[in-house]
Structure formats: structure tokens, C-alpha cells
Amino acid sequence: MAKVRNKQVILRDYVSGFPKETDMSIVESTLTLKLPEGSKPLTGFGVAKVLESGHPDYKKGDLVWGLTKWEEYSLVPSTQMLFKIEHKDVPLSYYTGILGMPGMTAYAGFFELGSPKKGEKIFISAASGAVGQLVGQFANLTGCYVVGSAGSKEKVDLLKNKLGFDEAFNYKEEPDLDATLKRYFPEGIDIYFENVGGKTLDAVLLNMRVHGRIPVCGMVSQYNLTQPEGVTNLTNLIYKRICMQGLNVFDFFHLYSKFLEFLLPHIKEGKVVYVEDIAEDLENGPAALVGLFSGHNFGKQVLLVARE
């Protein structure tokens, strides 16, 4: 049985509300292939190099992306989903974002569930995040008018000046979201890419057009509420024949090759850009994670565990 000197970010058994740095700890020890009792490293999508393999599809030295743990070395079961990285002329960090799960989420949600048409009006909440920033650029490529909401002036400037959104606004400065949406969408919204839920969703429902589509990617405003906010305008789903559908990216990974064929040329031609916020070393992982919930990150939050 192999032993390695390892380092992990360990999460406590129970976290109340938003995670805090004190809910996590850095553990360094000599580990066998079986983790010590009570150790629960955080899990997320990451990029890794194969050091040893008993699987015929992977050999030593291969680069892969998929579900990994917040640790320096991981034992990956043969049944776990991993994608071999064939295109290495882009930053490897892209496989945690634009070319990984967030990119697939944006692609599947917008094209497969949204079914966009040229000239349609698109609204994206949490638009500067890992997924939203891509949906907006995909909308531009399709010839749509796109507006995004974000939580700071800096993020609004990022959307308009770097990511090509037609318009953007800071939702924290808009006390009447219904009026705000009517200002940006006087003729209504065709596709709302949902990332936040709550009051934003309620206001959007009032402003959707007939036969509008709402891919539901997330509802981050609701996750840690003791009592989730009610949505009062759901009857608009009936009146306007709106299709509102939940999105789970795992349903669409069979399209990954098609996704790469679509996106890689746009990246290399500079037609699609990606914004990352990279924290280095496991010790800085807890702070980076906590910062997500207060909007400290710009774009995709990445944790660089090791450069090699």
C-alpha cells in the first residue's frame, strides 16, 4: 500500500449558512490510500497530471480534467468521469472554466435549453461569473442583444468593456428591478439565463415575452436562507407560455466534443475571452472559497494547487 506526504483542505462535518474560513482547515500528514477517519477533502472540478494508471485510457503523464479533490495527490476510481486534455495550446486553467464544467454549462444552457435566434433579447443574472460571462459572449456570437446584472461598478464595466455585453447594471443600485428591466427591455425578454433566483426571478417573470425561455442554472441568492423567498409571478409561465427548465450539466457531457469544436476556434481568434481570478496554494483555498459568497472574485475563481 502506497504512502504519500500530502496536504488537503478539510471541511468540517456541518456548516451553518455561508462557509467561513474557520469551517475549513489545512491538514498535512502521511496518508495511505485510505483517508484517515473523519477526513473529508473538498471536491471540485480540477486539472491533474496522471502519475500512475491502471486504466487503459490513461497513461502516465496524461493531463486530465474532471472531479478532483482539494489536495496535492488524489486516488481517482476508474469509474469516475475524467476528460483527457488533448488541446494544450490554451492555459490549463481553462479546463476548470471556459473549457470545463462552466463552459459546458453555458453552452448547454444557452444553446440546448435557450434555443436562441438572431435578434432576440437576452438577460443574464450574475453575468460576470464563470458561466454568465460566457453566455453573454455566446449571445453576441448569435447576434442577440444581451444585458447582464452584477454586484459592483467594476463588474459592470467588465461586462460592457471587456466581455462585449450591450448593456449591464449593478443590481445593488436598482431598488425597483421591474422598472430596471423595462428600461433595458422595453419589448420584453426572450431568454433569461437564471443564476440567482428570488426577487430577480420575480421581476423577470413580469418582463418575459410570449414563448420565452428560462434555463435555470442556479439560484445563489436562496441557498443559505433559512426561509427561501417566495416567487409571486409564476402565473406568467402560463399567460406567456414560457418554458422554464432546470439545467444539470451532467446531462450534456455527451456533447463535449461538439462543444470544443464550437469554442476553441473562437478562443484562438480572440472572439471569446475568459476572466479568471487565480488564488495560489492550498493555504489560500478557504479564503478564496469564502470570497465567492461576498463577490470578491472577478470571473472564474481558480485555486492553483501546484504548477507541476
C-alpha positions, 0 to 999 in steps of 0.5 A: 500500500502506497504512502504519500506526504500530502496536504488537503483542505478539510471541511468540517462535518456541518456548516451553518449558512455561508462557509467561513474560513474557520469551517475549513482547515489545512491538514498535512500528514502521511496518508495511505490510500485510505483517508484517515477517519473523519477526513473529508477533502473538498471536491471540485472540478480540477486539472491533474497530471496522471502519475500512475494508471491502471486504466487503459485510457490513461497513461502516465503523464496524461493531463486530465480534467474532471472531479478532483479533490482539494489536495496535492495527490488524489486516488481517482476510481476508474469509474469516475468521469475524467476528460483527457486534455488533448488541446494544450495550446490554451492555459490549463486553467481553462479546463476548470472554466471556459473549457470545463464544467462552466463552459459546458454549462453555458453552452448547454444552457444557452444553446440546448435549453435557450434555443436562441435566434438572431435578434432576440433579447437576452438577460443574464443574472450574475453575468460576470461569473464563470458561466454568465460571462460566457453566455453573454459572449455566446449571445453576441456570437448569435447576434442577440442583444444581451444585458447582464446584472452584477454586484459592483461598478467594476463588474459592470464595466467588465461586462460592457468593456471587456466581455462585449455585453450591450448593456449591464447594471449593478443590481445593488443600485436598482431598488425597483428591478421591474422598472430596471428591466423595462428600461433595458427591455422595453419589448420584453425578454426572450431568454433569461439565463437564471443564476440567482433566483428570488426577487430577480426571478420575480421581476423577470417573470413580469418582463418575459415575452410570449414563448420565452425561455428560462434555463435555470442554472442556479439560484445563489441568492436562496441557498443559505436562507433559512426561509427561501423567498417566495416567487409571486409571478409564476402565473406568467409561465402560463399567460406567456407560455414560457418554458422554464427548465432546470439545467444539470450539466451532467446531462450534456457531457455527451456533447463535449466534443461538439462543444470544443469544436464550437469554442476553441476556434473562437478562443484562438481568434480572440472572439471569446475571452475568459476572466479568471481570478487565480488564488495560489496554494492550498493555504489560500483555498478557504479564503478564496472559497469564502470570497465567492459568497461576498463577490470578491472574485472577478470571473472564474475563481481558480485555486492553483494547487501546484504548477507541476 
